[in-house]
Structure formats: structure tokens, C-alpha cells
Amino acid sequence: MSPERYIIITNNPEVAACWTQISEWVDGNARAVLIRARGLVHLGHRLLTHPLAGSVKPNESPYRSVIVSQHPDTTIDFDSLRIIEGALATVDKLGPPRFRTIPPNVDADFQLIDYTLMQSAVESLHV
């Protein structure tokens, strides 16, 4: 799948800097990224990556990136809607972010984890 066929919704500066042409910046926390992705799903976009991909719990990392189709379909993809709603329910169940302040080296690690997940996903989409 070519880069013109998807959008990366992210609050991760590393992801946004790498994929400037296809990323949409969310100025907020990881939950805000999921809310934006849900809004796009409601408009007919499909999820192309799972919103809770990776082994880091959503309340432990401040960064989240989700890939959705660039162009909406004429109908809502109910699988995408079910997945994004389930992800938001999980985030809400886990509660607020675990850390208020994160040391710079740990913050960089969280960015790298999310970036690596996106790098793998983008590579998979190009196969």
C-alpha cells in the first residue's frame, strides 16, 4: 500500500517528524489520539493498525500512533468501530496516565517504542 493511501494519527514527535506528509498531529495524550482515530472511523475511515498495538499499557506511555485509511468509505467499517471503542474502553478502565512527569531519557524510550511499532506497520503496508 502506498503512503498516499493512509494517514498516521500521532502525538509522537518522532513519528510526525519521520512521516511528515502522511501524519496528522494530535496535540494531546494517547487517549486523544484514540479519540481522533474514532472520529475518523465515524467518518468512514478504516483502522489499518490496532490502536493498542505493542506491549506497553496505554496508561504507561504518553505516546500513541494509529494508522487509518486516507479516504473514507461511504459506510462505517463496524470492525474498525468495535476495535477503537474497545481500545477506548480499555484506556478508561486502566485510569489516568501513570506518570505526571517523565524523565527525558524515559520519554525518549517511549517515543522510540511507538516509532518502532509504526515503522514495522508502515513496512507491512508496503508489502
VEXMI-136964 format. One record per residue (C-alpha): residue in one letter; z, y, x. Coordinates in steps of 0.001 Angstrom, whole numbers, padded with zeros to 6 digits, always signed. Each point is the difference from the previous one (the first is absolute). Last residue first. Layout:
<pts>
AZYX/...
</pts>
This chain:
<pts>
V+001096-005312+004460/H+000567+003753-000321/L+002827-000322-002523/S+001908-002308+002332/E-000190+002563+002811/V+001359+002647-002367/A+002882-002276-000968/S+000890-000771+003621/Q-000027+003687+000934/M+002021+000810-003099/L+002728-002499+000910/T+000011+001325+003574/Y+000395+003571-001257/D+002948-000995-002210/I+001775-001672+002920/L-000892+002853+002357/Q+001411+002648-002339/F+003256-001953-000285/D+000150-000291+003803/A-000585+003751+000405/D+002891+000661-002383/V+002184-002329+002096/N-000817+001987+003151/P+000554+003304-001798/P+003473-000975-001338/I-000024-000314-003801/T+001928+002286-002290/R+000860-000793-003591/F-000192-003764+000486/R+000072-002769-002585/P-002486+001604-002325/P+001186+000022-003617/G+000341-003129-002087/L-001227-003553+000436/K-000663-000343-003742/D-002106+003167-000065/V-002171-001232+002858/T-000393-003388-001696/A-000942+001628-003322/L-002538+002162+001838/A-001556-003094+001575/G-000132-001749-003368/E-001761+003014-001544/I-002499-000037+002881/I-000685-003715-000412/R-000323+000049-003796/L-002345+003000+000128/S-002161-001615+002661/D-000234-003180-002081/F-000731+002129-003072/D-003072+001605+001548/I-000432+003001-002284/T-003463+000479-001469/T-002973+002187+000921/D+000490-000833+003654/P+001309+002619+002378/H-001750+000801+003273/Q+001795-000070+003327/S+001675-003363-000449/V+003645+000033+001000/I+001776-000490+003330/V+003759+000493+000162/S+002087+001598+002730/R+003777+000248+000186/Y+002366+001742+002340/P+003731+000783-000391/S+000953-003539+000955/E+003214-001693-001112/N-000185+000509-003781/P-003413-001675-000169/K+001240-003113+001780/V-001837-000620+003255/S-001820-003344+000170/G-003456+001268-000701/A-002023+000747-003109/L+001893+001662-002849/P-002936+001869-001562/H-002275-003041+000265/T-003373+001021+001316/L-003291+000591-001826/L+001589+001461-003117/R-002650+000888-002552/H-000847+003505-001243/G-000359+000518-003758/L+001860+003279-000638/H+003259-001854-000663/V-000477-001676+003391/L-000268+003470+001534/G+003297+001031-001550/R+001593-003223+001224/A-001162+000813+003539/R+001588+003443-000302/I+003288-001530-001201/L-000145-002537+002829/V-000406+002781+002571/A+002886+001898-001621/R+002173-003106+000393/A-000683+000036+003745/N+001291+003555+000262/G-001823+003255-000545/D-002960+002114+001015/V-002697-002486-000893/W-003122+000310+002152/E-003240-001552-001188/S-001819-001973+002660/I-003715-000708+000250/Q-001323+002651+002360/T+003179+000368+002062/W+000397-003704+000749/C+001916+000106+003272/A+001942+003206-000647/A+000991-001035-003540/V+001220-003376+001249/E+002086+001539+002778/P+001368+002712-002327/N+001303-002631-002443/N+000315+001286-003570/T-002993-002014-001080/I-002655-000750-002632/I-002933-001609+001808/I-003212+000387-001972/Y-002777-002554-000364/R-003739-000466-000228/E-001130+002579+002535/P+001754-001978+002724/S-002571-002807-000378/M+000967-003340-001493/
</pts>
